[in-house]
């Protein structure tokens, strides 16, 4: 395991765990944390041994309570740049799958991080909120939210600033699975390993496919999906999968 003062990166098999390590400040997103998240994400991108990344927070109270308001006051922060906090797929590209393991409150910037991940699992004690309206700040990063949850749920979250619990987040589609805190890490690891065991090229193309209709009209999305999946069909792995099934053995993926 490699550690910085604020963020840790640990490889467990093919799963990289990126952990915000500021439990004493509810894993607030101060400068060191933001820099550590960028550094850890770049490391995941470059790590050939890592197939899936799990993002979580240290402790049992907070995934991240959001921006460091004391730091904002000290620096008189006005309009933060889009890359102020890592936004996967916007300010930093991440082609491999990501999972948020939400271990407590995910407020403001913490909500942003959970929203940016491809999948989200949450402890029963987790809470989600876009609290910016309560402190006079903004949430332009929430633009994709109506693609993830019904528009009226997105509107309620943005207008009230009030939190929803993990069960409600599951009901509206923001969260994939909810479990007791004691099972959060093992659940995230299991889900990540399940993804990592699949054909790598198919996984990468599948992630891109889900986002197509959020970015372009359906007709264009079909055309782009056909173009994107053709190299997968033509890969060695596309022959290996059926062969392994026919021979009753585990497939040996090459990622090519």
Phi and psi in degrees as a GROMACS rama.xvg file:
@    title "Ramachandran Plot"
@    xaxis  label "Phi"
@    yaxis  label "Psi"
@TYPE xy
-105.004  134.92  UNK-2
-124.624  143.485  UNK-3
-105.158  -178.32  UNK-4
-68.9622  -27.3475  UNK-5
-115.386  -24.9234  UNK-6
-139.047  139.444  UNK-7
-114.521  151.036  UNK-8
-126.536  122.472  UNK-9
-135.835  133.867  UNK-10
-100.579  121.687  UNK-11
-117.757  97.2451  UNK-12
65.6959  -124.597  UNK-13
-95.6509  11.1613  UNK-14
-110.209  121.412  UNK-15
-93.0205  128  UNK-16
-104.827  118.083  UNK-17
-107.651  116.039  UNK-18
-119.978  125.539  UNK-19
-73.9229  121.499  UNK-20
-113.243  55.1098  UNK-21
-131.845  55.4959  UNK-22
-62.2547  -27.6104  UNK-23
-67.3081  -20.7604  UNK-24
-115.189  26.0518  UNK-25
54.5549  37.0661  UNK-26
53.0732  40.371  UNK-27
-62.3824  151.892  UNK-28
-93.0279  63.6322  UNK-29
-72.4494  177.18  UNK-30
-55.4048  -45.3607  UNK-31
-62.6173  -39.9799  UNK-32
-66.5929  -45.6051  UNK-33
-60.6718  -45.1163  UNK-34
-63.0863  -40.3525  UNK-35
-65.5241  -35.6982  UNK-36
-67.4969  -41.1552  UNK-37
-63.6164  -46.1184  UNK-38
-61.2941  -44.6528  UNK-39
-66.0464  -38.0817  UNK-40
-67.4695  -41.2797  UNK-41
-63.2438  -37.9756  UNK-42
-63.8899  -41.8869  UNK-43
-60.7434  -44.3684  UNK-44
-56.6644  -37.1592  UNK-45
-91.3685  -8.93853  UNK-46
-84.3361  104.83  UNK-47
-66.6553  -19.385  UNK-48
-86.7642  -8.70797  UNK-49
-105.345  121.939  UNK-50
-101.779  -26.886  UNK-51
-140.596  144.583  UNK-52
-115.763  135.695  UNK-53
-108.559  126.541  UNK-54
-106.024  129.041  UNK-55
-149.356  -179.647  UNK-56
-120.518  152.423  UNK-57
-74.0474  149.89  UNK-58
85.0974  -171.743  UNK-59
-121.294  7.26939  UNK-60
-103.065  -32.0436  UNK-61
-145.614  129.816  UNK-62
-69.7973  -56.7012  UNK-63
-168.127  130.839  UNK-64
-81.1933  0.652207  UNK-65
106.744  -159.183  UNK-66
-62.0202  155.742  UNK-67
-82.4142  99.6237  UNK-68
-65.5139  -32.5645  UNK-69
-63.8419  -43.3287  UNK-70
-62.9816  -41.6213  UNK-71
-60.7931  -41.6103  UNK-72
-66.5196  -41.3385  UNK-73
-65.6291  -35.6929  UNK-74
-95.7665  -1.07545  UNK-75
50.886  46.6836  UNK-76
-59.4598  129.225  UNK-77
-103.131  -100.331  UNK-78
-93.7148  110.452  UNK-79
-70.1908  144.061  UNK-80
-64.7364  153.075  UNK-81
-54.0308  -30.4796  UNK-82
-91.8308  17.5475  UNK-83
-56.624  -42.2393  UNK-84
-125.467  140.409  UNK-85
-57.2476  127.229  UNK-86
-120.075  104.136  UNK-87
-59.3304  128.383  UNK-88
87.9311  -8.34194  UNK-89
-119.332  -60.9513  UNK-90
-98.6024  -12.4108  UNK-91
-151.047  125.377  UNK-92
-76.3995  136.939  UNK-93
-136.871  102.806  UNK-94
-78.6376  -28.4818  UNK-95
-84.0351  157.515  UNK-96
-66.8187  148.287  UNK-97
-128.56  146.051  UNK-98
-129.761  129.391  UNK-99
-90.1214  126.597  UNK-100
-108.607  96.5126  UNK-101
-88.3816  111.972  UNK-102
-102.496  8.85634  UNK-103
178.185  -140.75  UNK-104
-71.49  138.61  UNK-105
-126.31  86.7084  UNK-106
-110.23  146.514  UNK-107
51.2692  -116.234  UNK-108
-59.6064  -27.3796  UNK-109
-68.0005  -38.5041  UNK-110
-62.4064  -43.7841  UNK-111
-52.9675  -47.7648  UNK-112
-63.5002  -43.1551  UNK-113
-64.7602  -40.1507  UNK-114
-63.2674  -35.5987  UNK-115
-71.6993  -24.1031  UNK-116
-74.4972  157.231  UNK-117
-73.1188  -36.7695  UNK-118
-130.819  161.2  UNK-119
-144.396  125.564  UNK-120
-116.55  149.465  UNK-121
-141.025  142.74  UNK-122
-70.3025  154.774  UNK-123
-57.6275  -27.5407  UNK-124
-85.4773  -1.58441  UNK-125
-66.2725  149.414  UNK-126
-136.509  143.729  UNK-127
-124.985  133.46  UNK-128
-157.543  146.315  UNK-129
-106.044  91.6428  UNK-130
-89.3262  4.29319  UNK-131
-55.8035  -36.5391  UNK-132
-64.8641  -22.4004  UNK-133
-79.7123  -16.036  UNK-134
-125.157  15.0652  UNK-135
72.3055  21.2087  UNK-136
-102.336  -176.16  UNK-137
-121.209  164.609  UNK-138
-138.244  57.957  UNK-139
-61.8395  -24.3953  UNK-140
-64.9053  -13.6677  UNK-141
-81.8217  3.25045  UNK-142
-52.2264  -38.1634  UNK-143
-78.4788  -4.90359  UNK-144
-58.8505  -41.0203  UNK-145
-65.8054  -10.6644  UNK-146
-81.7673  -24.5257  UNK-147
-92.5541  -36.2529  UNK-148
-131.83  164.012  UNK-149
-56.7804  144.287  UNK-150
-54.6901  -36.4596  UNK-151
-72.5184  -27.769  UNK-152
-69.7267  -44.0446  UNK-153
-58.8301  -43.3428  UNK-154
-61.9218  -43.4755  UNK-155
-62.9205  -44.4945  UNK-156
-61.2153  -42.7303  UNK-157
-74.9102  -37.6283  UNK-158
-80.9135  -35.1109  UNK-159
-91.2506  -33.1151  UNK-160
73.1305  3.7965  UNK-161
-82.1253  148.133  UNK-162
-79.0745  155.065  UNK-163
-117.699  149.391  UNK-164
-83.8409  175.605  UNK-165
-62.6645  -38.7687  UNK-166
-65.2672  -41.2141  UNK-167
-66.8933  -39.4674  UNK-168
-61.2135  -36.0818  UNK-169
-67.2968  -42.509  UNK-170
-62.2968  -35.7394  UNK-171
-92.3982  0.364554  UNK-172
93.3308  7.26152  UNK-173
-77.9217  -26.3086  UNK-174
-122.063  140.035  UNK-175
-83.2718  -41.0867  UNK-176
-145.504  147.074  UNK-177
-124.322  137.697  UNK-178
-152.179  167.704  UNK-179
-60.2755  151.693  UNK-180
-52.4627  -40.3918  UNK-181
-62.7607  -19.3916  UNK-182
-104.855  0.212489  UNK-183
-61.5938  -51.7778  UNK-184
-66.2408  -40.8378  UNK-185
-67.819  -34.4526  UNK-186
-66.5313  -45.0586  UNK-187
-63.384  -41.0272  UNK-188
-64.3561  -42.7865  UNK-189
-61.8086  -45.8775  UNK-190
-63.234  -42.5823  UNK-191
-64.1837  -41.5642  UNK-192
-66.3567  -35.3548  UNK-193
-62.2544  -41.4198  UNK-194
-68.7704  -44.1981  UNK-195
-63.3617  -24.617  UNK-196
-77.2588  -12.0985  UNK-197
-85.1839  169.168  UNK-198
-61.8711  122.056  UNK-199
-57.2904  -43.9412  UNK-200
-65.8399  -37.029  UNK-201
-66.4732  -39.7101  UNK-202
-62.4895  -46.4003  UNK-203
-63.657  -41.9923  UNK-204
-69.513  -35.8859  UNK-205
-62.6157  -42.1132  UNK-206
-59.992  -44.7271  UNK-207
-64.6025  -37.417  UNK-208
-61.8431  -40.944  UNK-209
-59.7447  -34.1753  UNK-210
-86.56  -7.33955  UNK-211
-59.7016  -47.2685  UNK-212
-74.8846  -10.4033  UNK-213
-81.4623  -16.8016  UNK-214
-110.003  -17.172  UNK-215
-156.085  162.983  UNK-216
-60.5584  155.889  UNK-217
-56.9  -43.4952  UNK-218
-59.8362  -44.7974  UNK-219
-67.4236  -33.6425  UNK-220
-64.3685  -40.2093  UNK-221
-59.7615  -47.4147  UNK-222
-61.728  -42.9462  UNK-223
-67.1871  -37.6637  UNK-224
-63.937  -41.0761  UNK-225
-61.0184  -44.0121  UNK-226
-63.4147  -39.7528  UNK-227
-70.7018  -37.1414  UNK-228
-86.1367  -16.2908  UNK-229
-56.2447  -46.2088  UNK-230
-61.9131  -27.51  UNK-231
-67.9103  -47.7594  UNK-232
-58.8362  -34.1366  UNK-233
-88.2922  0.945511  UNK-234
-80.6476  163.312  UNK-235
-61.3222  -36.3446  UNK-236
-63.0578  -30.3161  UNK-237
-67.5153  -25.0613  UNK-238
-87.1315  -33.3011  UNK-239
-66.2261  -39.3375  UNK-240
-58.6381  -56.2923  UNK-241
-62.588  -35.4968  UNK-242
-64.2717  -43.17  UNK-243
-63.7676  -39.3045  UNK-244
-62.9466  -45.9588  UNK-245
-64.5557  -33.7467  UNK-246
-92.086  2.66711  UNK-247
56.0479  51.4895  UNK-248
-139.193  165.919  UNK-249
-73.7245  137.578  UNK-250
-68.3231  148.946  UNK-251
-110.464  94.212  UNK-252
-74.7722  139.544  UNK-253
-107.899  -16.2705  UNK-254
68.9679  29.1286  UNK-255
